[in-house]
Amino acid sequence: MHDAVAAVIGQDRPVDLPVWRSFWDELHARGPHHERGPRQGEAVALLASLSTALPGRTTLTALLDSLVERRPGHAGRAAGGPGAFDGAVAVTADGGGPRTFDTATAAALVAAAMGTPVVRTGLRAFTSPTDPADLPQRLGIPTARSYEEAHETLEGCGIAFAGSFAYPAELALLARAASPLDIRGLGRGLGALAPFLADVPVSAQVTGVGGARPAPALRTAAAHTARTAGRRIWLAGNDLGTGGLLGCATNRVHVYEAGGEDEFTLDPALLGLRPGTLEGLRPRGADPAAHFRAVLGGEGPREAEDTVCLGAAALAVAGHATGDWHGALAGARAVIHDGGALALLERLRSRTAVHA
């Protein structure tokens, strides 16, 4: 067994960057058909251990660095700046918490319709049943297969859905190595880290985390990514434990920037939103896309609309498009009820038809 896997399982010693590099090198060298048994065993052991408990600071930051350095490059990062996505906000979630409809994607569309450029990220293999990689397909909107496609869609529509191209290839190798086991359950640990591994050259990132407060490992990952990527990161949780901001519960946001970290509480009542329950956020009906469109058009439950509006306002504030929460909420409500959000969805759908 490789030293990295043994150390993560035993939790008896840290794993440094050279050891992680060695593990990934061996993973590539063995290939998909050579030494299948040991390769699968090590992959499953590593994924299971990370899902049971994420490692401490030294091992965790070395793991992140070892994967970040293997991501494919792009012109923006090579030039040392945000590049083509400058001013955009990435939105993602760690996959934790009770199941709701995809509030993050809805908030991303509403924020984009308001004028805040947004990149929605999500990794199919390691995500929860509310997989952001599935909903665009159901809705008929394009998932970018390259930085060029993402840039083109962002320029044309103000929003792009980034596919697996933005992630280290090693994540896909691990998923294939663990097959036919259920990677969505087995890969929860790496799924929680996925928001910090997507290589999208944005200025800010809003990540929903399950629970009222982010776990220490996620706080470590966010602080480390903010320093190394020069990106402002919000980790958003709430008292009801769902990933992200809710319009019907008290929210807490941890903010990480290169210069340090901060925390603030976001009380929906102070923004004029009313109390509610999770029931209004549950997926409804046999067609998730139809329910999603209803919410986006102002015909969904009140809790759903309030949550989407608050999430869109957060993207605008996090991206420094505005500092006025009340104004951002009003703007989000307006693009839902004047048809702007649904119109943006149709523009995205038409791009799929053109490129089909």
C-alpha positions as CSV (number, residue, x, y, z in Angstrom):
1,M,0.0,0.0,0.0
2,H,1.3,3.4,-0.9
3,D,2.5,5.6,2.0
4,A,0.0,8.3,1.3
5,V,-3.0,5.8,1.6
6,A,-1.5,4.1,4.7
7,A,-0.9,7.5,6.5
8,V,-4.5,8.8,5.7
9,I,-6.0,5.5,7.0
10,G,-3.9,5.4,10.1
11,Q,-4.0,9.1,10.8
12,D,-0.7,8.7,12.6
13,R,1.6,11.0,10.5
14,P,1.2,13.8,8.0
15,V,1.5,13.3,4.3
16,D,3.7,15.9,2.6
17,L,3.6,17.2,-1.0
18,P,6.3,14.8,-2.4
19,V,4.4,11.7,-1.1
20,W,1.1,12.9,-2.7
21,R,3.0,13.5,-5.9
22,S,4.3,10.0,-5.8
23,F,0.8,8.6,-5.3
24,W,-0.6,10.4,-8.3
25,D,2.4,9.4,-10.4
26,E,1.8,5.8,-9.6
27,L,-1.9,6.1,-10.2
28,H,-1.2,7.4,-13.7
29,A,1.6,4.8,-14.4
30,R,-0.6,1.8,-13.6
31,G,-3.2,2.9,-16.1
32,P,-6.8,1.7,-16.3
33,H,-6.0,-2.0,-17.0
34,H,-2.7,-2.8,-15.3
35,E,-2.7,-4.1,-11.7
36,R,-6.4,-3.6,-11.5
37,G,-6.9,-5.2,-8.1
38,P,-4.3,-3.3,-6.0
39,R,-5.2,0.0,-7.8
40,Q,-8.9,-0.4,-7.0
41,G,-8.1,-1.3,-3.4
42,E,-5.9,1.7,-2.8
43,A,-8.4,4.0,-4.5
44,V,-11.3,2.7,-2.4
45,A,-9.3,2.8,0.8
46,L,-8.3,6.4,0.2
47,L,-11.8,7.6,-0.8
48,A,-13.4,5.8,2.2
49,S,-10.9,7.3,4.6
50,L,-11.3,10.8,3.3
51,S,-15.1,10.4,3.5
52,T,-14.8,9.2,7.1
53,A,-12.7,12.1,8.2
54,L,-10.7,14.7,6.3
55,P,-7.1,14.9,7.3
56,G,-5.3,17.6,9.4
57,R,-3.9,20.9,8.0
58,T,-0.5,19.6,6.8
59,T,-1.9,16.6,4.9
60,L,-4.9,18.5,3.6
61,T,-3.0,21.5,2.2
62,A,-0.4,19.2,0.7
63,L,-3.2,17.1,-0.9
64,L,-4.8,20.3,-2.3
65,D,-1.5,21.6,-3.6
66,S,-0.7,18.2,-5.2
67,L,-3.9,18.3,-7.2
68,V,-3.9,22.0,-8.0
69,E,-0.5,21.7,-9.6
70,R,-1.8,19.0,-11.9
71,R,-4.8,20.9,-13.3
72,P,-4.7,21.9,-16.9
73,G,-3.4,25.4,-17.5
74,H,-5.3,28.2,-19.2
75,A,-4.3,31.6,-20.5
76,G,-5.7,33.6,-17.6
77,R,-3.8,31.6,-14.9
78,A,-0.6,31.5,-17.0
79,A,-0.6,35.3,-17.2
80,G,-0.9,35.5,-13.5
81,G,-4.4,37.1,-13.4
82,P,-8.1,36.3,-13.5
83,G,-8.0,36.6,-17.3
84,A,-11.1,36.0,-19.3
85,F,-13.3,35.5,-16.2
86,D,-12.3,38.7,-14.4
87,G,-15.1,40.0,-12.2
88,A,-17.0,36.7,-12.3
89,V,-18.2,34.8,-9.2
90,A,-18.0,31.0,-8.9
91,V,-20.8,29.3,-7.1
92,T,-20.7,25.7,-5.9
93,A,-21.5,23.5,-2.9
94,D,-19.9,20.8,-0.8
95,G,-22.8,18.4,-1.3
96,G,-23.7,18.2,2.4
97,G,-27.0,18.8,4.3
98,P,-30.6,17.9,3.7
99,R,-31.7,17.6,0.1
100,T,-33.4,20.5,-1.6
101,F,-33.9,21.5,-5.2
102,D,-30.8,23.1,-6.8
103,T,-31.0,26.5,-5.2
104,A,-27.4,27.3,-6.1
105,T,-28.0,26.9,-9.9
106,A,-31.2,29.0,-9.6
107,A,-29.4,31.7,-7.7
108,A,-26.6,31.7,-10.3
109,L,-29.1,32.2,-13.2
110,V,-30.9,35.0,-11.3
111,A,-27.6,36.7,-10.4
112,A,-26.5,36.5,-14.0
113,A,-29.8,38.0,-15.2
114,M,-29.2,40.9,-12.8
115,G,-25.8,41.5,-14.4
116,T,-23.4,39.7,-12.2
117,P,-21.2,37.3,-14.2
118,V,-21.3,33.8,-12.7
119,V,-19.5,30.5,-13.3
120,R,-21.4,27.5,-11.9
121,T,-19.1,24.6,-11.1
122,G,-19.8,21.0,-10.1
123,L,-18.2,17.6,-10.4
124,R,-20.6,14.9,-11.5
125,A,-18.7,11.9,-10.0
126,F,-18.4,13.1,-6.5
127,T,-21.6,15.1,-5.9
128,S,-24.8,14.5,-4.1
129,P,-28.3,13.6,-5.6
130,T,-28.8,17.4,-6.3
131,D,-26.0,17.1,-8.9
132,P,-25.4,20.4,-10.6
133,A,-24.0,18.5,-13.6
134,D,-27.3,16.8,-14.1
135,L,-29.7,19.8,-14.0
136,P,-28.2,21.7,-17.0
137,Q,-28.7,18.6,-19.1
138,R,-32.3,18.3,-17.9
139,L,-32.9,21.9,-18.7
140,G,-31.2,21.7,-22.1
141,I,-28.4,24.3,-21.3
142,P,-24.8,23.8,-22.3
143,T,-22.0,22.6,-20.0
144,A,-18.7,24.0,-21.2
145,R,-16.1,21.5,-22.3
146,S,-13.2,23.9,-22.3
147,Y,-12.1,27.3,-21.1
148,E,-12.8,28.7,-24.6
149,E,-16.4,27.4,-24.5
150,A,-16.9,28.7,-20.9
151,H,-15.5,32.1,-21.9
152,E,-17.7,32.3,-25.0
153,T,-20.9,31.5,-23.0
154,L,-19.9,33.8,-20.2
155,E,-19.4,36.7,-22.7
156,G,-22.6,35.9,-24.5
157,C,-25.0,35.2,-21.6
158,G,-23.2,36.3,-18.4
159,I,-23.1,32.8,-17.0
160,A,-21.2,29.6,-17.8
161,F,-21.5,26.0,-16.5
162,A,-17.9,24.6,-16.2
163,G,-17.5,20.9,-16.8
164,S,-14.9,18.4,-15.8
165,F,-12.2,20.1,-17.8
166,A,-11.6,22.5,-14.9
167,Y,-10.7,19.7,-12.4
168,P,-7.6,17.6,-12.0
169,A,-7.8,14.4,-14.1
170,E,-6.8,12.5,-11.0
171,L,-10.3,12.8,-9.6
172,A,-11.7,11.0,-12.6
173,L,-9.0,8.4,-12.3
174,L,-10.0,7.7,-8.7
175,A,-13.6,7.5,-9.7
176,R,-12.9,5.0,-12.4
177,A,-10.6,3.0,-10.2
178,A,-13.3,2.6,-7.6
179,S,-15.9,1.4,-10.1
180,P,-18.4,-0.3,-9.9
181,L,-18.8,1.0,-6.3
182,D,-21.1,4.0,-5.7
183,I,-18.7,6.9,-6.0
184,R,-21.3,9.4,-4.8
185,G,-21.3,7.8,-1.4
186,L,-17.7,6.8,-1.3
187,G,-16.4,10.1,-2.6
188,R,-18.1,12.4,-0.2
189,G,-14.7,13.5,1.2
190,L,-13.2,14.6,-2.1
191,G,-16.6,15.9,-3.1
192,A,-16.4,18.4,-0.1
193,L,-13.0,19.5,-1.4
194,A,-14.0,19.8,-5.0
195,P,-15.1,23.5,-4.7
196,F,-11.4,24.3,-4.0
197,L,-10.1,22.3,-6.9
198,A,-12.0,23.8,-9.9
199,D,-9.6,25.9,-11.9
200,V,-11.8,28.8,-12.9
201,P,-10.1,32.2,-13.0
202,V,-12.8,34.1,-11.1
203,S,-12.5,37.0,-8.6
204,A,-14.7,35.5,-5.9
205,Q,-16.4,32.2,-4.9
206,V,-19.5,31.4,-2.9
207,T,-19.6,27.8,-1.6
208,G,-22.6,26.4,0.3
209,V,-21.6,24.1,3.1
210,G,-23.9,21.6,5.0
211,G,-24.3,22.5,8.7
212,A,-24.6,25.8,10.5
213,R,-20.8,26.3,10.4
214,P,-18.2,24.9,8.0
215,A,-16.1,22.0,9.3
216,P,-12.5,22.9,10.3
217,A,-11.1,21.1,7.2
218,L,-13.2,23.2,4.9
219,R,-12.2,26.3,6.6
220,T,-8.6,25.3,6.2
221,A,-9.2,24.5,2.5
222,A,-10.9,27.9,1.9
223,A,-8.2,29.9,3.7
224,H,-5.5,28.1,1.8
225,T,-7.2,28.6,-1.6
226,A,-7.9,32.2,-0.9
227,R,-4.2,32.8,-0.2
228,T,-2.8,30.7,-3.1
229,A,-5.4,31.7,-5.8
230,G,-5.9,35.3,-4.8
231,R,-9.6,34.7,-4.7
232,R,-12.2,35.9,-2.2
233,I,-14.1,32.9,-0.8
234,W,-17.4,32.8,1.1
235,L,-18.4,29.6,3.0
236,A,-22.2,29.9,3.6
237,G,-24.2,27.7,6.0
238,N,-27.4,28.0,7.9
239,D,-29.2,26.9,11.1
240,L,-31.2,24.3,9.2
241,G,-28.1,22.6,7.9
242,T,-28.6,22.8,4.1
243,G,-25.7,23.8,1.9
244,G,-25.8,27.6,1.2
245,L,-27.9,30.5,2.2
246,L,-31.6,30.2,3.1
247,G,-34.3,32.8,3.0
248,C,-36.1,31.2,5.9
249,A,-33.3,30.7,8.5
250,T,-30.3,32.4,10.1
251,N,-27.2,32.2,7.9
252,R,-23.6,32.4,8.8
253,V,-20.9,33.3,6.3
254,H,-17.2,32.9,6.7
255,V,-15.2,35.1,4.4
256,Y,-11.6,34.3,3.3
257,E,-9.3,36.7,1.5
258,A,-5.5,36.8,1.0
259,G,-5.3,39.2,3.8
260,G,-7.2,37.2,6.4
261,E,-10.7,36.0,7.3
262,D,-13.9,37.4,8.7
263,E,-17.4,36.1,9.6
264,F,-20.9,37.6,9.6
265,T,-24.4,36.6,10.3
266,L,-27.2,37.1,7.7
267,D,-30.6,37.3,9.2
268,P,-33.3,37.1,6.5
269,A,-35.8,38.9,8.8
270,L,-33.7,42.0,8.8
271,L,-33.9,41.9,5.0
272,G,-37.7,41.7,5.0
273,L,-37.9,38.0,4.4
274,R,-40.4,35.8,6.4
275,P,-39.8,32.7,8.4
276,G,-40.5,29.3,6.7
277,T,-39.6,25.7,6.6
278,L,-37.5,23.3,4.5
279,E,-40.6,21.8,3.0
280,G,-40.9,24.7,0.6
281,L,-37.4,23.9,-0.7
282,R,-37.9,20.2,-1.4
283,P,-37.8,18.9,-5.0
284,R,-41.4,18.6,-6.2
285,G,-43.1,16.6,-8.9
286,A,-41.8,13.9,-11.2
287,D,-40.0,16.5,-13.4
288,P,-37.2,18.4,-11.5
289,A,-36.7,20.7,-14.5
290,A,-40.3,21.8,-14.5
291,H,-40.2,22.6,-10.8
292,F,-37.0,24.5,-11.3
293,R,-38.5,26.6,-14.1
294,A,-41.6,27.3,-12.0
295,V,-39.4,28.8,-9.2
296,L,-37.3,30.7,-11.7
297,G,-40.5,32.2,-13.1
298,G,-42.0,33.3,-9.8
299,E,-44.5,30.4,-9.5
300,G,-42.7,28.3,-6.9
301,P,-43.1,28.2,-3.1
302,R,-42.4,31.4,-1.2
303,E,-39.4,29.8,0.7
304,A,-37.9,28.8,-2.6
305,E,-38.1,32.2,-4.2
306,D,-36.8,33.9,-1.1
307,T,-33.8,31.5,-0.9
308,V,-33.0,32.0,-4.6
309,C,-33.2,35.8,-4.3
310,L,-31.0,35.8,-1.2
311,G,-28.5,33.5,-3.0
312,A,-28.4,35.8,-6.0
313,A,-28.0,38.8,-3.8
314,A,-25.0,37.1,-2.1
315,L,-23.3,36.5,-5.5
316,A,-23.7,40.2,-6.4
317,V,-22.3,41.3,-3.0
318,A,-19.5,38.7,-2.9
319,G,-18.5,39.8,-6.4
320,H,-18.5,43.5,-5.4
321,A,-21.2,44.3,-8.0
322,T,-23.0,46.0,-5.1
323,G,-22.8,46.4,-1.4
324,D,-26.6,47.0,-1.0
325,W,-28.3,43.8,0.2
326,H,-31.8,45.3,0.0
327,G,-31.2,46.6,-3.5
328,A,-29.7,43.3,-4.6
329,L,-32.7,41.4,-3.2
330,A,-35.1,43.7,-5.0
331,G,-33.1,43.3,-8.2
332,A,-33.3,39.5,-7.9
333,R,-37.0,39.6,-7.3
334,A,-37.5,41.8,-10.3
335,V,-35.7,39.5,-12.8
336,I,-37.8,36.6,-11.5
337,H,-41.1,38.4,-11.9
338,D,-40.4,40.3,-15.1
339,G,-39.3,37.1,-16.9
340,G,-35.6,38.0,-17.1
341,A,-34.4,34.9,-15.4
342,L,-36.4,32.6,-17.6
343,A,-35.4,34.6,-20.7
344,L,-31.7,33.9,-19.8
345,L,-32.5,30.2,-19.4
346,E,-34.0,30.2,-22.9
347,R,-30.9,32.0,-24.3
348,L,-28.7,29.3,-22.9
349,R,-31.0,26.6,-24.3
350,S,-30.8,28.2,-27.7
351,R,-27.0,28.1,-27.6
352,T,-27.3,24.3,-27.1
353,A,-29.4,24.1,-30.2
354,V,-27.0,26.1,-32.2
355,H,-24.0,24.0,-31.2
356,A,-25.7,20.7,-31.4
